[in-house]
Amino acid sequence: MYQVVLIFHIVNVVLMAAPYYNLVVVSERSKFGPAHVQVDRYFEQIVRGILFRCYFIQWSVLLLGLLLVGLHNNWSFQSLLTQWQLLIKEAAWVAIMVVHNLVYFGIQPRIEALLRGLQGESIPPEITSRVTTLRIRRKQGAAACFFFVLVAVIMGVQISRPLGPGTTVALTLLALLFAWRAYRSGVQYGWV
């Protein structure tokens, strides 16, 4: 049973790659330049859908993770408070939820409200400026979520076989650099 739950947990973690792909998408969108209003509305509709789906994935990851802890520890959940890898993984999940809520309930509705009332084919410069500022904040949120997902993965693989603190710190720093690079450039060739 443990292995089956672990597979579902890992699949859900893979689905949490959305922040990475959001960084890629918004980097590609910025290269497109000024677009027809309908293109931007369509783009925002896609982003809103991805953000909504992320809630189900995040809660699935949490519930499956708790199930894994219970199965692994004979239904004792003490390790959630004593194993430092799990504590950091839990903190990463909370951070993802906080950032996600800020984007979903704060930034995304403001972008959509700015685009909703527009007439014509192009976005006026004053609206473009406000939308761009909000999109930059949303992109920063995606980069933060991506980093926290990477941290959760780094901690998750250490549950049964911990790495040394130096290796953990080095991997976390690499995750931070990768998230920063994905934020800055969209990482055109996957890892490169």
Beta strands, then each sheet from edge to edge (+ up, - down):
end
